[in-house]
């Protein structure tokens, strides 16, 4: 079972994840297409909310709820 200290540690990104962040950051920075940027923002919003739902589900499962 996770200790309170475990829960306070920041999540560490893998090297691959860091490269993906850099790749997409550069793509966003180079874009001047407002529609493309809106689409990316909406995709990121959806992914963020799905991740929150998955995290909440995992916590409920770990607590046996």
MDAnalysis code that builds the backbone (N, CA, C; Angstrom):
import MDAnalysis as mda
import numpy as np

u = mda.Universe.empty(195, n_residues=65, atom_resindex=np.repeat(np.arange(65), 3), trajectory=True)
u.add_TopologyAttr("name", ["N", "CA", "C"] * 65)
u.add_TopologyAttr("resid", np.arange(1, 66))
u.add_TopologyAttr("resname", ["UNK", "UNK", "UNK", "UNK", "UNK", "UNK", "UNK", "UNK", "UNK", "UNK", "UNK", "UNK", "UNK", "UNK", "UNK", "UNK", "UNK", "UNK", "UNK", "UNK", "UNK", "UNK", "UNK", "UNK", "UNK", "UNK", "UNK", "UNK", "UNK", "UNK", "UNK", "UNK", "UNK", "UNK", "UNK", "UNK", "UNK", "UNK", "UNK", "UNK", "UNK", "UNK", "UNK", "UNK", "UNK", "UNK", "UNK", "UNK", "UNK", "UNK", "UNK", "UNK", "UNK", "UNK", "UNK", "UNK", "UNK", "UNK", "UNK", "UNK", "UNK", "UNK", "UNK", "UNK", "UNK"])
u.atoms.positions = np.array([
    [0.846, -1.187, 0.000],
    [0.000, 0.000, 0.000],
    [0.885, 1.242, 0.000],
    [0.459, 2.243, -0.684],
    [1.234, 3.484, -0.787],
    [1.205, 4.233, 0.540],
    [2.351, 4.756, 0.903],
    [2.445, 5.575, 2.107],
    [2.125, 7.020, 1.738],
    [1.816, 7.857, 2.725],
    [1.583, 9.279, 2.410],
    [2.781, 9.920, 1.714],
    [3.990, 9.474, 2.076],
    [5.187, 10.017, 1.432],
    [5.211, 9.662, -0.053],
    [4.794, 8.423, -0.381],
    [4.744, 8.003, -1.783],
    [3.791, 8.887, -2.581],
    [2.692, 9.248, -1.963],
    [1.686, 10.046, -2.656],
    [2.141, 11.483, -2.872],
    [3.085, 11.948, -2.080],
    [3.560, 13.322, -2.185],
    [4.685, 13.476, -3.201],
    [5.303, 12.359, -3.623],
    [6.399, 12.440, -4.578],
    [5.864, 12.849, -5.949],
    [6.568, 13.739, -6.625],
    [6.118, 14.124, -7.968],
    [6.279, 12.961, -8.942],
    [5.434, 12.931, -9.926],
    [5.539, 11.910, -10.959],
    [6.735, 12.224, -11.842],
    [7.489, 11.203, -12.156],
    [8.663, 11.388, -13.007],
    [8.314, 10.998, -14.437],
    [8.615, 11.870, -15.371],
    [8.400, 11.575, -16.783],
    [9.579, 10.769, -17.309],
    [9.285, 9.857, -18.217],
    [10.356, 9.101, -18.854],
    [11.047, 9.991, -19.877],
    [12.213, 9.559, -20.310],
    [12.939, 10.307, -21.334],
    [12.104, 10.392, -22.611],
    [11.435, 9.299, -22.969],
    [10.575, 9.290, -24.150],
    [9.447, 10.302, -24.043],
    [8.852, 10.411, -22.856],
    [7.781, 11.380, -22.652],
    [8.312, 12.805, -22.770],
    [9.500, 13.031, -22.231],
    [10.101, 14.362, -22.334],
    [10.365, 14.734, -23.788],
    [10.807, 13.766, -24.597],
    [11.026, 14.029, -26.020],
    [9.708, 14.340, -26.727],
    [8.653, 13.595, -26.388],
    [7.344, 13.851, -26.994],
    [6.848, 15.251, -26.641],
    [7.024, 15.654, -25.395],
    [6.624, 16.996, -24.977],
    [7.370, 18.043, -25.789],
    [8.667, 17.862, -25.926],
    [9.477, 18.819, -26.686],
    [9.042, 18.864, -28.150],
    [8.798, 17.692, -28.724],
    [8.377, 17.610, -30.130],
    [7.075, 18.381, -30.355],
    [6.079, 18.116, -29.516],
    [4.795, 18.773, -29.700],
    [4.843, 20.243, -29.301],
    [5.670, 20.591, -28.334],
    [5.836, 22.002, -27.975],
    [6.369, 22.790, -29.158],
    [7.333, 22.219, -29.847],
    [7.894, 22.900, -31.020],
    [6.855, 23.022, -32.134],
    [6.047, 21.970, -32.296],
    [4.996, 22.016, -33.325],
    [3.989, 23.119, -33.002],
    [3.597, 23.219, -31.747],
    [2.659, 24.264, -31.330],
    [3.274, 25.644, -31.535],
    [4.532, 25.801, -31.123],
    [5.211, 27.096, -31.263],
    [5.335, 27.538, -32.717],
    [5.473, 26.585, -33.622],
    [5.679, 26.940, -35.027],
    [4.372, 27.177, -35.782],
    [3.244, 26.868, -35.158],
    [1.958, 26.995, -35.842],
    [1.413, 28.417, -35.771],
    [0.912, 28.870, -36.909],
    [0.205, 30.153, -36.935],
    [-1.254, 29.934, -37.347],
    [-1.638, 28.667, -37.459],
    [-2.992, 28.286, -37.857],
    [-3.875, 28.211, -36.604],
    [-4.755, 29.193, -36.446],
    [-5.603, 29.266, -35.260],
    [-6.499, 28.040, -35.146],
    [-7.037, 27.568, -36.244],
    [-7.906, 26.390, -36.208],
    [-7.134, 25.165, -35.718],
    [-5.901, 25.017, -36.194],
    [-5.077, 23.892, -35.756],
    [-4.799, 23.991, -34.256],
    [-4.484, 25.186, -33.775],
    [-4.216, 25.376, -32.353],
    [-5.465, 25.112, -31.513],
    [-6.629, 25.509, -32.004],
    [-7.881, 25.213, -31.296],
    [-8.116, 23.716, -31.218],
    [-7.854, 23.029, -32.316],
    [-8.025, 21.583, -32.353],
    [-7.085, 20.895, -31.363],
    [-5.837, 21.336, -31.338],
    [-4.865, 20.779, -30.390],
    [-5.322, 21.037, -28.956],
    [-5.791, 22.250, -28.677],
    [-6.247, 22.593, -27.328],
    [-7.416, 21.709, -26.903],
    [-8.349, 21.474, -27.808],
    [-9.500, 20.626, -27.493],
    [-9.075, 19.181, -27.278],
    [-8.145, 18.696, -28.091],
    [-7.625, 17.335, -27.902],
    [-6.941, 17.201, -26.545],
    [-6.163, 18.211, -26.169],
    [-5.474, 18.182, -24.878],
    [-6.463, 18.249, -23.720],
    [-7.506, 19.055, -23.849],
    [-8.533, 19.146, -22.819],
    [-9.220, 17.796, -22.625],
    [-9.563, 17.147, -23.721],
    [-10.189, 15.834, -23.651],
    [-9.252, 14.819, -22.994],
    [-7.993, 14.802, -23.404],
    [-7.023, 13.863, -22.834],
    [-6.838, 14.114, -21.337],
    [-6.797, 15.369, -20.938],
    [-6.640, 15.725, -19.528],
    [-7.820, 15.205, -18.706],
    [-9.033, 15.425, -19.201],
    [-10.219, 14.975, -18.481],
    [-10.295, 13.450, -18.433],
    [-9.903, 12.788, -19.513],
    [-9.888, 11.326, -19.519],
    [-8.862, 10.801, -18.516],
    [-7.720, 11.461, -18.420],
    [-6.697, 11.058, -17.457],
    [-7.198, 11.247, -16.030],
    [-7.902, 12.343, -15.781],
    [-8.468, 12.558, -14.447],
    [-9.481, 11.466, -14.108],
    [-10.312, 11.095, -15.062],
    [-11.294, 10.040, -14.838],
    [-10.601, 8.703, -14.584],
    [-9.548, 8.409, -15.344],
    [-8.808, 7.160, -15.156],
    [-8.123, 7.132, -13.794],
    [-7.575, 8.254, -13.381],
    [-6.922, 8.330, -12.069],
    [-7.939, 8.129, -10.951],
    [-9.083, 8.762, -11.067],
    [-10.133, 8.610, -10.054],
    [-10.611, 7.164, -9.997],
    [-10.765, 6.526, -11.152],
    [-11.176, 5.128, -11.201],
    [-10.134, 4.245, -10.520],
    [-8.852, 4.475, -10.807],
    [-7.777, 3.672, -10.213],
    [-7.753, 3.833, -8.694],
    [-7.986, 5.048, -8.217],
    [-8.016, 5.281, -6.770],
    [-9.188, 4.542, -6.143],
    [-10.359, 4.628, -6.781],
    [-11.531, 3.909, -6.260],
    [-11.277, 2.410, -6.233],
    [-10.660, 1.879, -7.285],
    [-10.372, 0.447, -7.345],
    [-9.397, 0.041, -6.244],
    [-8.395, 0.865, -5.992],
    [-7.398, 0.530, -4.972],
    [-7.992, 0.560, -3.567],
    [-9.074, 1.324, -3.400],
    [-9.743, 1.408, -2.103],
    [-10.892, 0.409, -1.994],
    [-11.131, -0.332, -3.073],
    [-12.192, -1.324, -3.064],
    [-13.581, -0.734, -3.121],
    [-13.706, 0.442, -3.713],
    [-15.025, 1.094, -3.804],
    [-15.739, 0.719, -5.075],
])
